[in-house]
């Protein structure tokens, strides 16, 4: 019975999405055609949600699928509440053209968007964090450089093993005791300062009945003068207790990382090399 | 005539029934191998639960004593338990009177239901974990094997203490460990020299670490088991072998995994860096090596990071 339910819901959902996608594609076809190179835009992950999310997150700008946008992730989600993904688009930084924005989403999550990252003056085109995966899905990262979106992605199966039980990686039922703890470490080399940060926060999405949305909305990075040098907006598809790997240009005085949630709570930590 | 009748009757009593016909499970013959006097093991496939193996992935063992059969672990479904019961009946006319479950994972106790007339025994720690995870584990078995389980039949065993256990007149020594799952019953049979490791030992198949309290504890407990001087050991997964052979392989793999996770986590590199590793030659040939490594990293990396970067106790 459990099996038939599992098979049935995604199928029905899928058909709804297909219908929706067909509608959108049909109605938007002339506009989409005018805006992009179209035929080069064949989704390598062959996901029916690509046209919808492309329209939603990337708008009218030209789009190129590019292998230089690397998305690393395990092939399957052992714990679907905590799936580590890692973006590396550093190959694009060879060009002098600045990277203005990096957005990421999960094609089949109820809250598709993961983050929108503005590397600004000090952020490098690398980022890692843990995400929630509702079901097997394509995961996308789009990097905007010189008006064009360069898109990479990977596909993650959502199926743990036979002795896996929920929340193995992060059994954390007493989050109130550690709420708001922001911990961080800075690892420096000549090329970059790598920041590893963890914020204790439940990241409640609001999708569970009787549980209001309560999640971190944004991180910002400040240099030693208090100048904002990079920002990262996240959605509740990022896992509980967000753990970020940020890669920054070397700053002699290190960085201050600030965070804010949708209830107005603010958190901050300073990290020195 | 009378002598002939008695002879026939005694043959009937001690000869296994239908010994020639093989017992089928999941369209394959179910086999038992003798590992010592009065002791057999049934080896599972070195795979994850799937519709291909119908859940027969773990090992079971049975000891035929003068007063009944002792079964150690029962497989991942009542249907498998029934097949196992038929198989055991080919080797003895004694009934299974005791089922000992080594730990709470589904491939080790979900077959208990087929042995309703036997006493089911496990450690208190194991029973508590069975109670905690039973529903989620039933869901997993159903999802992965594509077979429905009768939920109400998956019952919890009674509790037994570590130390000497007399089953009628048959003595066993029980050890309460926890390195693999948090509640691991290891059984030594001094009369035959057989050590029943449960999933404390994996052989020729990569170790599963989902519920380990810590890889150090697991290794330390394995080293203690070396002192028992057993002649042969039966792991939870994979073939039987000399205890040191199995312990060397399991402990060696755990030591490598521990060292690898520590190295990546202490540099703040993230779980995906831990995944991008070449498995050392000694372990790369183990069944499910890449699969279990991926799972282990996903399960354990946050703990290593908590300890090495955030100084939070595990």
Interface residues (C-beta under 8 A of the other chain):
Chain A: X1 X2 X3 X6 X72 X73 X74 X75 X76 X77 X78 X79 X82 X83 X84 X85 X86 X128 X159 X160 X161 X162 X163 X164 X165 X166 X168 X169 X170 X183 X185 X187 X194 X196 X198 X243 X245
Chain B: X48 X49 X57 X76 X105 X106 X107 X133 X136 X137 X139 X140 X141 X142 X143 X144 X146 X148 X181 X208 X210 X211 X267 X268 X269 X270 X271 X272 X273 X275 X276 X291 X294 X295 X297 X298 X299 X301 X302 X303 X305 X309 X310
